[in-house]
């Protein structure tokens, strides 16, 4: 028997003191007792768990936030990539800088100018999507037990990252105008009174994931003032900012403060997620730490992906392509909202996003979105239960509906199927009582009313 097998079962290992031997592991995972404490927070998200089901062709998926990349001129992208390999292959296929390609960083600054940001390429760090930027920021700022403030509900990928680094997430409520400044100030004061250490505020101000709401210009200024007074860093995550359906984008929070905000951006929604190119714009000292963390994580980002994105920006009408995406997503948003209005039973409410990918729906009292999901999947429609977007037990009365990927006709059919399921659940509730009384998971305290 090998030493590894013997150790896993807690038996005597020659040369290893009795008190140093690990405790018995799980029958499923022999290493369960050896993982670092931070690994215990690494669990599959609600969204990830749905992918296998939602990808089945007979299921209308209102779950995943996948961009509709078919709207890209794929033939042109293919020619661009072939030309890149032919002309610059030795560079594109080689290691690159840990900070990212210098020319692409200049182009990123041009993109950010559309939202009022005046930045220098030296303060940009290219990352593997904005998700890696989130991971790097959390790694360099968070010690176990530190507090992160985040909107309630918040992006599931961010919550998973914060949990993995053993942060305590405290949610700040929103309404239809975004994060509530008074609630933020009260939360900061309350935590400070108990000696808790807040490291940063994480916010998605534009077409928030999952709620779809947008932080107003007046609230952006007020939230910035609150955080400045509290000496609190803001992490501004903005993947959807250029995908508004009406008018020009609001100025980013970073446009008003270069020192107190780390801005995260991505080409995943405005070009294609397959390139996995995002970025962080940070104050100079933070930038230095991000580069070091980036180098320790992956040594260098994909030169090929960076140069491909750079060539796309340099040679293609990318602003017109973003306009095409906006029009496509507006049509699908309208299909979803019109269908909800026509088909959902009384008691259901939902947000009306001005851009982005998502609608946040609130169910009638007594219904639990997670308990409803298996019945919905049987009816061949999928959504994401609201519980996945909170660090605690909230969100059971809510669900996220995504309109970015299905065709409008499929969206309408998906809403028809979902409305039928909800009506059946209401009939059962009225006949037998709440889902709790029917032996299902209990109804948690509802999250904020974002309708």
Secondary structure by P-SEA (a helix, b strand, c coil): ccaaaaaaacccccccccccccccccccccccccccccccccccccccccccccccccccccccccccccccaaaaaaaaaaaaaacccccccccccccccaaaaaaaaaaacccccccccccccccccaaaaaaaaaaacccccbbbbbcccccaaaaaaaaaabbbbbbbbbccccccaaaaaaaaaaaaaaccccccccccccccccccbbbcaaaaaaaaaaaaaaccccccccccccccccccccccccccccccbbbbbbcccccccccbbbbbbccaaaaaaaaaaaaaacccccaaaaaaaaaaaaccaaaaaaaaaaaaaaaaaaaaaaaaaacccccbbbbbcccccbbbbbcccccccccaaaaaaaacbbbbcccccccccccccbbbbbcccccaaaaaaaaaaaaaaaaaaaaaaaacccccccccccccccccccc
